[in-house]
């Protein structure tokens, strides 16, 4: 009997050089409404800080993000040892 291959069509993802280099973040803030989550990744070096990136996503996708982060933290700690949580810098968020 011939073996059937279940091939899902792939999605080609492009990334430009600016996004590819990434941004540094040492703190974050999460806000939400019923319809969406807003995640602000910030680079804070007292006395100033800046929002380096903002991600807005649906609650369903946020659940997948949280699960993926938990799974990858567990894999990391299995391989490299426990991560000590650092103290978050004091942040006052203001929009300009």
SEVOVEX-674001 format. One record per residue: residue number from 1; residue in three letters; x, y negated, z of N, C-alpha, C, O in turn. Coordinates in Angstrom, 2 decimals. Example, Ala and Ser with C-alpha at 12.3 -4.5 7.8 and 13.67 -1.06 7.14 Angstrom:
<rs>
 num residu    n.c1    n.c2    n.c3   ca.c1   ca.c2   ca.c3    c.c1    c.c2    c.c3    o.c1    o.c2    o.c3
   1    ALA   13.19    5.69    7.80   12.30    4.50    7.80   13.20    3.30    7.80   14.24    3.32    8.46
   2    SER   12.85    2.25    7.08   13.67    1.06    7.14   12.90   -0.03    7.87   13.41   -1.14    8.04
</rs>
This chain:
<rs>
 num residu    n.c1    n.c2    n.c3   ca.c1   ca.c2   ca.c3    c.c1    c.c2    c.c3    o.c1    o.c2    o.c3
   1    UNK    0.85    1.18    0.00    0.00    0.00    0.00    0.90   -1.24    0.00    1.84   -1.33    0.79
   2    UNK    0.61   -2.17   -0.85    1.40   -3.39   -0.96    1.13   -4.29    0.24    0.00   -4.42    0.71
   3    UNK    2.19   -4.91    0.71    2.08   -5.81    1.86    1.59   -7.18    1.38    2.14   -7.75    0.44
   4    UNK    0.56   -7.70    2.04    0.03   -9.01    1.67    0.79  -10.10    2.41    1.05   -9.99    3.61
   5    UNK    1.14  -11.13    1.69    1.81  -12.27    2.31    0.79  -13.37    2.55    0.05  -13.76    1.64
   6    UNK    0.77  -13.85    3.76   -0.12  -14.96    4.10    0.73  -16.22    4.11    1.36  -16.54    5.11
   7    UNK    0.74  -16.91    3.00    1.53  -18.13    2.90    0.62  -19.34    2.97   -0.27  -19.52    2.14
   8    UNK    0.86  -20.15    3.97    0.11  -21.40    4.10    0.82  -22.44    3.24    2.05  -22.49    3.21
   9    UNK    0.05  -23.25    2.55    0.71  -24.30    1.78    1.43  -25.27    2.72    0.85  -25.71    3.72
  10    UNK    2.67  -25.59    2.41    3.45  -26.48    3.26    3.16  -27.94    2.94    2.69  -28.27    1.85
  11    UNK    3.45  -28.78    3.88    3.31  -30.21    3.69    4.72  -30.78    3.67    5.48  -30.62    4.62
  12    UNK    5.05  -31.45    2.58    6.36  -32.10    2.47    6.31  -33.42    3.21    5.46  -34.27    2.93
  13    UNK    7.22  -33.59    4.14    7.29  -34.81    4.94    8.51  -35.61    4.53    9.62  -35.07    4.46
  14    UNK    8.33  -36.89    4.25    9.43  -37.78    3.91    9.72  -38.65    5.13    8.82  -38.98    5.90
  15    UNK   10.98  -39.02    5.29   11.37  -39.93    6.36   12.40  -40.90    5.81   13.40  -40.49    5.22
  16    UNK   12.15  -42.19    6.01   13.12  -43.17    5.49   14.27  -43.34    6.49   14.17  -42.92    7.64
  17    UNK   15.34  -43.96    6.03   16.55  -44.09    6.84   16.31  -44.83    8.14   16.90  -44.49    9.17
  18    UNK   15.46  -45.86    8.11   15.20  -46.64    9.32   14.53  -45.79   10.41   14.90  -45.87   11.58
  19    UNK   13.57  -44.97   10.02   12.88  -44.10   10.97   13.80  -42.95   11.39   13.79  -42.54   12.55
  20    UNK   14.59  -42.45   10.45   15.47  -41.31   10.72   16.47  -41.59   11.82   16.81  -40.70   12.60
  21    UNK   16.96  -42.83   11.90   17.97  -43.13   12.93   17.37  -43.14   14.33   18.11  -43.02   15.31
  22    UNK   16.05  -43.29   14.46   15.39  -43.25   15.76   15.55  -44.53   16.55   16.23  -45.46   16.12
  23    UNK   14.90  -44.57   17.71   15.03  -45.69   18.63   15.28  -45.13   20.02   14.84  -44.02   20.34
  24    UNK   15.99  -45.89   20.84   16.28  -45.48   22.21   15.15  -45.91   23.13   14.61  -47.01   22.98
  25    UNK   14.80  -45.05   24.07   13.78  -45.37   25.05   14.18  -44.78   26.40   14.56  -43.61   26.48
  26    UNK   14.10  -45.60   27.45   14.38  -45.07   28.79   13.18  -45.17   29.71   13.27  -44.85   30.90
  27    UNK   12.05  -45.60   29.16   10.80  -45.56   29.91    9.63  -45.61   28.93    9.81  -45.95   27.76
  28    UNK    8.47  -45.28   29.42    7.30  -45.29   28.55    6.06  -45.61   29.36    6.05  -45.51   30.58
  29    UNK    5.03  -46.00   28.64    3.74  -46.29   29.25    2.67  -45.63   28.39    2.74  -45.68   27.16
  30    UNK    1.69  -45.03   29.03    0.60  -44.38   28.31   -0.70  -45.06   28.70   -1.02  -45.20   29.88
  31    UNK   -1.45  -45.48   27.69   -2.77  -46.08   27.87   -3.76  -45.24   27.08   -3.37  -44.51   26.16
  32    UNK   -5.04  -45.32   27.42   -6.01  -44.57   26.64   -7.40  -45.19   26.71   -7.76  -45.87   27.67
  33    UNK   -8.15  -44.91   25.66   -9.58  -45.17   25.61  -10.21  -43.81   25.35   -9.51  -42.80   25.29
  34    UNK  -11.50  -43.78   25.21  -12.15  -42.50   24.91  -11.69  -41.95   23.56  -11.61  -40.73   23.39
  35    UNK  -11.38  -42.82   22.61  -11.08  -42.41   21.24   -9.60  -42.21   20.94   -9.27  -41.52   19.98
  36    UNK   -8.69  -42.80   21.75   -7.27  -42.71   21.39   -6.36  -42.90   22.58   -6.73  -43.45   23.61
  37    UNK   -5.13  -42.41   22.40   -4.05  -42.61   23.35   -3.04  -43.55   22.70   -2.78  -43.45   21.50
  38    UNK   -2.46  -44.45   23.50   -1.41  -45.34   23.04   -0.19  -45.06   23.90   -0.25  -45.16   25.13
  39    UNK    0.92  -44.70   23.26    2.16  -44.41   23.97    3.18  -45.47   23.55    3.56  -45.54   22.39
  40    UNK    3.61  -46.29   24.51    4.65  -47.29   24.26    5.97  -46.76   24.80    6.10  -46.48   26.00
  41    UNK    6.95  -46.62   23.92    8.30  -46.22   24.30    9.11  -47.50   24.42    9.19  -48.28   23.47
  42    UNK    9.72  -47.72   25.60   10.39  -48.98   25.87   11.86  -48.78   26.18   12.27  -47.75   26.72
  43    UNK   12.65  -49.78   25.82   14.06  -49.86   26.17   14.17  -50.96   27.21   14.05  -52.14   26.89
  44    UNK   14.40  -50.56   28.45   14.42  -51.52   29.55   15.83  -51.60   30.12   16.40  -50.60   30.55
  45    UNK   16.37  -52.79   30.10   17.65  -53.10   30.75   17.44  -54.40   31.50   17.47  -55.47   30.90
  46    UNK   17.21  -54.31   32.84   16.85  -55.49   33.61   17.79  -56.66   33.34   19.00  -56.47   33.25
  47    UNK   17.25  -57.85   33.20   15.89  -58.24   33.57   14.89  -58.17   32.42   13.75  -58.61   32.58
  48    UNK   15.28  -57.62   31.28   14.40  -57.63   30.12   14.13  -56.22   29.61   14.81  -55.26   29.98
  49    UNK   13.14  -56.12   28.77   12.82  -54.88   28.09   12.06  -55.17   26.83   11.55  -56.28   26.63
  50    UNK   11.98  -54.18   25.97   11.25  -54.35   24.71   10.58  -53.04   24.35   11.13  -51.96   24.59
  51    UNK    9.37  -53.13   23.78    8.72  -51.93   23.26    9.45  -51.58   21.97    9.44  -52.35   21.01
  52    UNK   10.08  -50.41   21.95   10.86  -49.97   20.80    9.99  -49.27   19.77   10.27  -49.32   18.58
  53    UNK    8.92  -48.61   20.25    8.02  -47.91   19.34    6.68  -47.73   20.04    6.62  -47.56   21.25
  54    UNK    5.62  -47.77   19.26    4.26  -47.53   19.77    3.65  -46.44   18.91    3.65  -46.52   17.68
  55    UNK    3.12  -45.42   19.57    2.45  -44.32   18.88    1.00  -44.31   19.33    0.72  -44.29   20.53
  56    UNK    0.08  -44.32   18.38   -1.35  -44.26   18.67   -1.86  -42.95   18.08   -1.63  -42.67   16.90
  57    UNK   -2.54  -42.15   18.90   -2.97  -40.84   18.44   -4.31  -40.44   19.05   -4.77  -41.06   20.01
  58    UNK   -4.91  -39.42   18.50   -6.21  -38.94   18.99   -6.03  -38.09   20.25   -4.94  -37.57   20.48
  59    UNK   -7.08  -37.95   21.06   -6.99  -37.10   22.25   -6.61  -35.65   21.91   -5.82  -35.03   22.62
  60    UNK   -7.16  -35.11   20.82   -6.83  -33.74   20.44   -5.37  -33.57   20.10   -4.75  -32.58   20.48
  61    UNK   -4.80  -34.53   19.38   -3.38  -34.44   19.04   -2.52  -34.69   20.28   -1.46  -34.08   20.42
  62    UNK   -2.96  -35.57   21.18   -2.23  -35.83   22.42   -2.08  -34.54   23.23   -1.04  -34.30   23.83
  63    UNK   -3.14  -33.73   23.23   -3.08  -32.45   23.95   -1.98  -31.56   23.35   -1.24  -30.91   24.08
  64    UNK   -1.88  -31.53   22.00   -0.83  -30.74   21.35    0.55  -31.31   21.65    1.51  -30.56   21.83
  65    UNK    0.67  -32.63   21.69    1.95  -33.27   22.02    2.38  -32.87   23.43    3.53  -32.48   23.65
  66    UNK    1.45  -32.96   24.39    1.77  -32.61   25.79    2.21  -31.15   25.90    3.17  -30.84   26.61
  67    UNK    1.51  -30.26   25.20    1.88  -28.84   25.23    3.26  -28.63   24.62    4.08  -27.88   25.16
  68    UNK    3.54  -29.27   23.48    4.84  -29.12   22.82    5.97  -29.64   23.71    7.04  -29.05   23.77
  69    UNK    5.72  -30.76   24.41    6.74  -31.29   25.31    7.00  -30.34   26.48    8.15  -30.10   26.83
  70    UNK    5.94  -29.80   27.07    6.10  -28.84   28.17    6.86  -27.60   27.73    7.77  -27.14   28.43
  71    UNK    6.50  -27.06   26.57    7.18  -25.87   26.06    8.66  -26.14   25.80    9.51  -25.31   26.12
  72    UNK    8.98  -27.30   25.23   10.37  -27.61   24.92   11.18  -27.95   26.17   12.37  -27.64   26.22
  73    UNK   10.56  -28.58   27.17   11.25  -28.79   28.44   11.60  -27.45   29.09   12.71  -27.27   29.61
  74    UNK   10.67  -26.51   29.06   10.92  -25.19   29.64   12.07  -24.49   28.90   12.94  -23.89   29.54
  75    UNK   12.08  -24.55   27.58   13.16  -23.94   26.79   14.50  -24.60   27.12   15.51  -23.91   27.27
  76    UNK   14.52  -25.92   27.21   15.73  -26.66   27.52   16.28  -26.23   28.88   17.47  -25.94   29.02
  77    UNK   15.39  -26.21   29.90   15.84  -25.86   31.25   16.28  -24.41   31.34   17.17  -24.10   32.13
  78    UNK   15.68  -23.53   30.59   16.13  -22.13   30.56   17.55  -22.05   30.02   18.37  -21.28   30.52
  79    UNK   17.83  -22.84   29.01   19.15  -22.80   28.36   20.21  -23.60   29.12   21.35  -23.15   29.23
  80    UNK   19.84  -24.79   29.63   20.83  -25.70   30.19   20.70  -25.96   31.69   21.56  -26.62   32.27
  81    UNK   19.65  -25.47   32.32   19.44  -25.71   33.74   18.40  -26.80   33.99   17.99  -27.51   33.08
  82    UNK   18.01  -26.90   35.25   16.95  -27.83   35.64   17.35  -29.28   35.38   18.51  -29.66   35.56
  83    UNK   16.39  -30.07   34.95   16.58  -31.49   34.71   16.11  -32.23   35.95   15.01  -32.00   36.45
  84    UNK   16.96  -33.12   36.45   16.57  -33.95   37.57   15.86  -35.19   37.03   16.40  -35.91   36.19
  85    UNK   14.65  -35.43   37.51   13.88  -36.58   37.03   14.51  -37.86   37.55   14.77  -38.01   38.74
  86    UNK   14.74  -38.80   36.63   15.32  -40.08   37.02   14.22  -41.04   37.48   13.06  -40.91   37.12
  87    UNK   14.63  -42.00   38.28   13.69  -43.00   38.77   13.39  -43.99   37.65   14.31  -44.47   36.98
  88    UNK   12.12  -44.28   37.44   11.72  -45.21   36.40   12.03  -46.64   36.83   11.87  -46.99   37.99
  89    UNK   12.50  -47.46   35.87   12.75  -48.86   36.23   11.44  -49.59   36.47   10.42  -49.24   35.88
  90    UNK   11.45  -50.62   37.33   10.22  -51.39   37.55    9.90  -52.19   36.29   10.75  -52.93   35.78
  91    UNK    8.68  -52.04   35.79    8.32  -52.68   34.53    7.02  -53.46   34.71    6.06  -52.96   35.30
  92    UNK    7.02  -54.69   34.21    5.80  -55.49   34.11    5.54  -55.66   32.63    6.31  -56.31   31.93
  93    UNK    4.45  -55.07   32.14    4.14  -55.09   30.71    3.36  -56.34   30.38    2.38  -56.66   31.05
  94    UNK    3.79  -57.05   29.36    3.05  -58.22   28.89    3.12  -58.26   27.38    4.15  -57.95   26.77
  95    UNK    2.01  -58.65   26.77    1.96  -58.80   25.31    2.27  -60.23   24.95    1.91  -61.16   25.68
  96    UNK    2.94  -60.41   23.82    3.26  -61.76   23.36    2.44  -62.11   22.16    2.56  -63.21   21.62
</rs>
